[in-house]
């Protein structure tokens, strides 16, 4: 009984760990995509205004 409960907790922890890793990876991909888009927009604006635009 205790062993099955322990295994159940472990499996939940494992699933949570996998979900977090996937979420972090997806978040990182989105962040990379957004920063790349920001960079290209910055380059276009820099070409138009001839100045650096910083977005926080």
Backbone as a chain_set.jsonl record, in Angstrom:
{"seq": "XXXXXXXXXXXXXXXXXXXXXXXXXXXXXXXXXXXXXXXXXXXXXXXXXXXXXXXX", "coords": {"N": [[0.835, -1.208, 0.0], [1.82, 1.307, 0.905], [4.016, 1.436, -0.758], [2.857, 1.526, -3.319], [1.559, 3.962, -3.158], [3.761, 5.637, -2.886], [4.99, 5.203, -5.365], [3.019, 6.284, -6.98], [3.121, 9.0, -6.25], [5.726, 9.519, -7.13], [5.411, 9.121, -9.904], [3.671, 11.202, -10.518], [5.292, 13.384, -9.848], [7.263, 13.01, -11.767], [5.83, 13.344, -14.174], [5.094, 16.01, -13.824], [7.601, 17.183, -13.865], [8.408, 16.619, -16.511], [6.442, 18.066, -17.864], [7.054, 20.667, -17.029], [9.605, 20.922, -18.176], [8.931, 20.809, -20.901], [7.301, 23.054, -21.057], [9.12, 25.06, -20.384], [10.865, 24.785, -22.544], [9.158, 25.401, -24.716], [8.493, 27.997, -23.992], [11.031, 29.163, -24.162], [11.505, 28.872, -26.906], [9.451, 30.509, -27.932], [10.264, 32.947, -26.816], [12.739, 33.292, -28.085], [11.865, 33.48, -30.73], [10.26, 35.801, -30.589], [12.19, 37.707, -29.8], [13.836, 37.64, -32.02], [12.079, 38.593, -33.977], [11.638, 41.151, -32.882], [14.227, 42.146, -33.156], [14.528, 42.28, -35.952], [12.543, 44.133, -36.552], [13.562, 46.31, -35.14], [15.882, 46.769, -36.626], [14.783, 47.603, -39.066], [13.435, 49.937, -38.243], [15.604, 51.344, -37.306], [16.95, 51.781, -39.645], [15.169, 53.513, -40.876], [14.869, 55.717, -39.077], [17.445, 56.163, -38.368], [18.518, 55.691, -35.836], [18.974, 54.066, -32.634], [16.558, 51.899, -31.296], [15.309, 50.959, -28.273], [13.741, 48.344, -26.679], [12.264, 47.425, -23.728]], "CA": [[0.0, 0.0, 0.0], [2.712, 2.467, 1.003], [4.866, 1.423, -1.953], [2.061, 1.988, -4.465], [1.354, 5.395, -2.937], [5.051, 6.259, -3.17], [5.162, 5.145, -6.818], [2.047, 7.231, -7.527], [3.711, 10.329, -6.042], [6.875, 9.616, -8.027], [4.941, 9.272, -11.284], [3.135, 12.566, -10.633], [6.458, 14.269, -9.871], [7.932, 12.814, -13.053], [4.989, 14.001, -15.177], [5.205, 17.446, -13.574], [8.946, 17.542, -14.317], [8.377, 16.603, -17.977], [5.591, 19.186, -18.279], [7.836, 21.886, -16.819], [10.659, 20.975, -19.189], [8.282, 21.152, -22.173], [6.843, 24.439, -20.942], [10.32, 25.897, -20.453], [11.37, 24.728, -23.92], [8.226, 26.164, -25.552], [8.685, 29.397, -23.614], [12.308, 29.603, -24.713], [11.309, 28.995, -28.36], [8.647, 31.712, -28.145], [11.09, 34.098, -26.473], [13.715, 33.429, -29.164], [11.127, 33.956, -31.904], [9.876, 37.191, -30.352], [13.37, 38.568, -29.807], [14.278, 37.715, -33.415], [11.15, 39.522, -34.628], [11.97, 42.472, -32.351], [15.506, 42.561, -33.724], [14.318, 42.668, -37.353], [11.776, 45.385, -36.512], [14.51, 47.335, -34.704], [16.76, 47.077, -37.751], [14.011, 48.395, -40.03], [13.214, 51.26, -37.664], [16.909, 51.999, -37.23], [17.232, 52.232, -41.011], [14.285, 54.646, -41.181], [15.134, 56.86, -38.203], [18.895, 56.239, -38.166], [18.823, 55.702, -34.41], [18.667, 52.804, -31.975], [15.32, 51.846, -30.521], [15.458, 49.93, -27.241], [12.488, 47.907, -26.066], [12.525, 46.671, -22.497]], "C": [[0.87, 1.259, 0.0], [3.569, 2.582, -0.254], [4.106, 1.951, -3.17], [1.799, 3.498, -4.373], [2.618, 6.175, -3.3], [5.299, 6.315, -4.679], [4.23, 6.141, -7.509], [2.575, 8.662, -7.416], [4.886, 10.538, -6.995], [6.44, 9.846, -9.469], [4.373, 10.672, -11.513], [4.284, 13.571, -10.708], [7.149, 14.212, -11.224], [7.162, 13.516, -14.175], [5.093, 15.516, -15.056], [6.542, 17.97, -14.088], [8.994, 17.627, -15.838], [7.576, 17.797, -18.494], [6.337, 20.509, -18.131], [8.923, 22.033, -17.865], [10.087, 21.379, -20.545], [7.866, 22.619, -22.163], [8.021, 25.403, -21.05], [10.849, 25.938, -21.879], [10.488, 25.542, -24.86], [8.371, 27.658, -25.27], [9.967, 29.959, -24.196], [12.207, 29.803, -26.219], [10.523, 30.258, -28.684], [9.47, 32.965, -27.897], [12.121, 34.369, -27.564], [13.054, 34.0, -30.41], [10.773, 35.429, -31.757], [11.075, 38.119, -30.391], [13.937, 38.705, -31.215], [13.4, 38.687, -34.189], [11.434, 40.951, -34.188], [13.23, 43.012, -33.004], [15.329, 43.024, -35.166], [13.532, 43.977, -37.433], [12.69, 46.534, -36.118], [15.413, 47.748, -35.857], [16.043, 47.931, -38.789], [13.808, 49.814, -39.514], [14.516, 52.051, -37.59], [17.29, 52.546, -38.6], [16.41, 53.463, -41.366], [14.714, 55.883, -40.383], [16.616, 57.114, -37.971], [19.254, 56.402, -36.689], [18.407, 54.367, -33.797], [17.387, 52.922, -31.173], [15.433, 50.674, -29.55], [14.092, 49.624, -26.648], [12.822, 47.056, -24.856], [11.489, 45.571, -22.389]], "O": [[0.671, 2.162, -0.813], [3.816, 3.681, -0.753], [4.646, 2.728, -3.957], [1.818, 4.208, -5.378], [2.555, 7.228, -3.933], [5.754, 7.329, -5.209], [4.604, 6.765, -8.502], [2.489, 9.439, -8.367], [5.024, 11.605, -7.594], [7.025, 10.666, -10.176], [4.57, 11.26, -12.577], [4.261, 14.493, -11.524], [7.57, 15.236, -11.762], [7.753, 14.192, -15.018], [5.171, 16.223, -16.061], [6.617, 19.052, -14.67], [9.544, 18.575, -16.396], [7.984, 18.46, -19.448], [6.261, 21.37, -19.007], [9.149, 23.125, -18.386], [10.679, 22.191, -21.256], [8.059, 23.335, -23.146], [7.934, 26.432, -21.721], [11.236, 26.998, -22.371], [10.993, 26.285, -25.701], [8.371, 28.478, -26.188], [9.996, 31.095, -24.668], [12.745, 30.769, -26.759], [10.881, 30.996, -29.602], [9.394, 33.929, -28.659], [12.358, 35.519, -27.932], [13.602, 34.885, -31.066], [10.961, 36.214, -32.687], [10.992, 39.209, -30.956], [14.461, 39.76, -31.573], [13.899, 39.506, -34.961], [11.469, 41.862, -35.015], [13.299, 44.187, -33.364], [15.904, 44.035, -35.57], [13.817, 44.828, -38.275], [12.607, 47.617, -36.697], [15.681, 48.934, -36.047], [16.622, 48.872, -39.331], [13.987, 50.781, -40.255], [14.531, 53.266, -37.786], [17.872, 53.624, -38.713], [16.887, 54.353, -42.07], [14.898, 56.96, -40.949], [16.997, 58.158, -37.441], [20.167, 57.148, -36.336], [17.597, 53.634, -34.364], [17.16, 53.905, -30.468], [15.63, 49.532, -29.965], [13.383, 50.515, -26.181], [13.571, 46.084, -24.952], [11.506, 44.8, -21.429]]}, "num_chains": 1, "name": "protein.A"}
